[in-house]
Amino acid sequence: MNNPITPITEDDIANFLVNTPDFFDRHAQLLATVRIVNPHGQRAVSLQERQADMLREKIRALEQRMMEMIRNGSDNAVLADRLHRWAQSLLILQQPADLPVAIVTEIQHHFMVPQVALRVWRVADKFQKKAFAQNISEDVKSFSAGLAAPYCGANNEFEAVQWLAHPHEAKSVALLPLRNNATPWTDAADSTPSGDCIGLLVLASPDPQRFHPSMGTDVLSRIAELAAAALTRLQ
């Protein structure tokens, strides 16, 4: 009994060409005669022309990725410079009591944040009556202590937002817990807070998308770490 002939499928042809790389060396004339549909129009083109189109598309994609990397690198350099200048403004201060105001105003200036507020607790007795140590509830302290990383997102009527000059204009906020003797945040997914919480920094914007849940928080984390380190002078 004769076995039926199994028809050759497109997969068979594709596998043959993949596993026989010298096929077109032996049949070079086919490269000029094979015609395929151009995906960008109805005109049929040669296999060589289609390969050239694919290479051009890959080059354009690589160029776009390179431009994005250059832009990201430039943006990161700008942020690093702003962070450097902000830290400098804190280091030159002589009086510890001037730190909270400087932290707030310099963040507004260097990072162009419309509204910023700061409260610090566990300060020395001589600083207890300062504005930065007033109007801090136990709920705020507990909330701040529970933040493992900066919160970025919508203003969900957070009590700390009332510290702002115009709380009703805060559509998106970043809440930065300030920790004493904290280890740097290296993994935003780590849910274990490090160090004792000594304060909370509130950044706010009327733009609902200025601070959003999917944004990177590396710079915000560095701001919190530097601010907390500077504010230990109040203890």
Sequence and secondary structure as in RCSB ss.txt:
>XXXX:A:sequence
MNNPITPITEDDIANFLVNTPDFFDRHAQLLATVRIVNPHGQRAVSLQERQADMLREKIRALEQRMMEMIRNGSD
NAVLADRLHRWAQSLLILQQPADLPVAIVTEIQHHFMVPQVALRVWRVADKFQKKAFAQNISEDVKSFSAGLAAP
YCGANNEFEAVQWLAHPHEAKSVALLPLRNNATPWTDAADSTPSGDCIGLLVLASPDPQRFHPSMGTDVLSRIAE
LAAAALTRLQ
>XXXX:A:secstr
         HHHHHHHHHH TTHHHHTTHHHHH EEE TTSS EEEHHHHHHHHHHHHHHHHHHHHHHHHHHHHH
HHHHHHHHHHHHHHHHT   GGGHHHHHHHHHHHHH  SEEEEEE S  GGGTTSGGGSS  HHHHHHHHT SS 
EEEE    GGGGGSSSGGG SEEEEEEEEET      TT     SEEEEEEEEEESSTTTS TTS  HHHHHHHH
HHHHHHGGG 
